Amino acid sequence: MAKQSLVKEFVLFIRHEKKWWLIPLIIVLLLVCLLWWVAVATPAGMFVYPFV
């Protein structure tokens, strides 16, 4: 069996199990993580920090 990437395996799981509601959840979690990273790791953080 060939080794699959985590993203490909997740997409196959969503298709097979018909768990389409997971897609918006993952997108929101990724956006929150991105916002947190910007607040912590960049000089723009002082402007973004009140929103985190």
C-alpha positions in Angstrom: 0.0 0.0 0.0 1.4 3.4 -1.0 1.9 6.0 1.7 -0.8 8.7 1.4 -0.4 12.2 2.6 -2.5 13.4 5.5 -4.4 15.9 3.4 -5.3 13.3 0.7 -6.4 10.8 3.4 -8.6 13.5 5.0 -10.2 14.4 1.6 -10.9 10.7 0.9 -12.4 10.3 4.4 -14.7 13.3 3.8 -15.9 11.9 0.4 -16.4 8.4 1.7 -18.2 9.3 5.0 -20.1 12.3 3.6 -18.9 14.5 6.4 -19.1 17.8 4.4 -19.7 19.8 7.5 -16.1 19.3 8.5 -14.8 21.5 5.7 -16.0 24.8 7.1 -14.8 23.8 10.6 -11.3 23.1 9.3 -11.2 26.4 7.3 -12.3 28.4 10.4 -9.7 26.6 12.6 -7.0 27.3 10.0 -8.0 31.0 9.8 -7.9 31.3 13.6 -4.4 29.7 13.7 -3.3 32.1 11.0 -4.6 35.1 12.9 -2.9 34.0 16.1 0.4 33.5 14.2 0.2 37.0 12.7 -0.6 38.4 16.2 2.4 36.7 17.8 5.1 36.5 15.1 4.9 39.8 13.1 5.1 43.5 13.9 1.5 43.8 12.8 0.5 41.8 15.9 -0.1 44.9 18.0 -3.0 45.8 15.6 -4.3 42.2 15.3 -3.9 41.3 19.0 -7.2 42.8 20.2 -9.1 40.5 17.8 -7.5 37.3 19.0 
